[in-house]
Amino acid sequence: MKKNKYIFPPLTVLCLLLSACLPKPIDIEIEGHRPTLVVSSQIIPGQTMIVALTRSFSALSNSTQGDTVASNFLDNVLVSDALVTVSYLGETDTLYMLTSGIYISTNTLQYSYGTYSLYAKDPATGMEITAESSLLPKVPFDTVYPVITRNPGDTTVRVEFEFSDLPEKNWYAINYYVKRSGTGFDINRIFSVGSNKVLTELELLSDLTFDDNVYSNETQLSGIGPTDTIAVAIANISEGYYQFLTAYKRAGGLFNQITGEPVNYPSNVIKGHGYFNTHYPDIKVFDLHNY
C-alpha cells in the first residue's frame, strides 16, 4: 500500500527553521532613571548673574499634557531652596532664590575677568555639582540697527549689525528678544519668561569663517510687529559653550527636547549636566515706534 506524503509549503518550512534558531528569551532588568542636577546661567549687564537649577528626568516620565508641560512635572524638576554659590578671586557670593529653580546674585561679577566657580546642592536629594567658567572679554557692536519695511497688510523687520573680531580664536552668540506692543524694555528682565520673549533666531558664529577682522550681516526677524520693542545681544563665548548651544539649537525647543530624539550635550558641570557660562553680552534695545 502506497503511503501518502504531505509536502509543507516553502513558507511554513522557513518559519519552522527560524523558530528552531531563535534563542530563549532573556529577562533584562533596566535600571531606573537617576536624576542629576542640570545647570544654566546668564549674566545681565549691570553685574547680575542668574543661575537656573533643575533636575534631569526620564524620557518615559509623564512630562506633558497635550502640547504643554504638566505642572506637577515642573514641581518635580525645578529645584527649590538650594544652596548656590559663585566664587571668584578669593570671594564667594551666595545666590538667593528668585523663584523655584531660579537663583540670582546682584553682587557677582564685580570683576570682569578671571575664573568663576559654581557650587550647588539640592536639599531634597543631597545632590551636589560644581563647574568653572572663565569670563571672556566683552565684544561690543560697532553698529546695529533695525530696518522696517511697511507694506499694506504686512510689515517686515530685519536687523543689520557689524562688530570687530577680537584677537585669537573666538566664538560668538547673537540673540534677539521682543517685548510685544510696548516701550520701556526692562533690561533686568530681558531673559525672563514674562512679557519679554526670546526669539528663535539664535546666531552662532566662529571667526574661522570670517573673511576679515570686521564681521557684518543682517537677520530677518519673524513675528515682529511695528509697535514692538526688540533687543539684540552679542556675546563672546567659549568654544565649549558654542558646542553646547549648537547641540541645543539642533534639538529645538523645550517640547521637542522632551518628546524628540535624545541629544548628548557637551557640559562643563561635574556630577551634573547643562552648562555654566559667564559670557558678558552687549545689549542694544530698539523701540520700533521710532523707525
ABEGO torsion letter per residue (X at the ends): XBBBBBBBBAAAAAAAAAAAABBBBBBBBBBBBBBBBBBBBBBBBGGBBBBBBBBBBBAABBABBEABBBAAAAAAABBBGBBBBBBBGGBBBBBBBABBGBBBBAABGABABEBBBBBBBBAAAGBBBBBBBBBBBBBBBABBBBBBBBBBGBBBBBBBBBBBBBBEBBBBBBBBBBBBGBBGBBAAAAABABABBBBABBBBBBAAABABABBBBBBBBBGBBAABBBBBBBBBBBAAAAAAAAAAAAAEBAAAAAABBBBBBBBABBGBBEBBBABBBBBBBBBAAAX
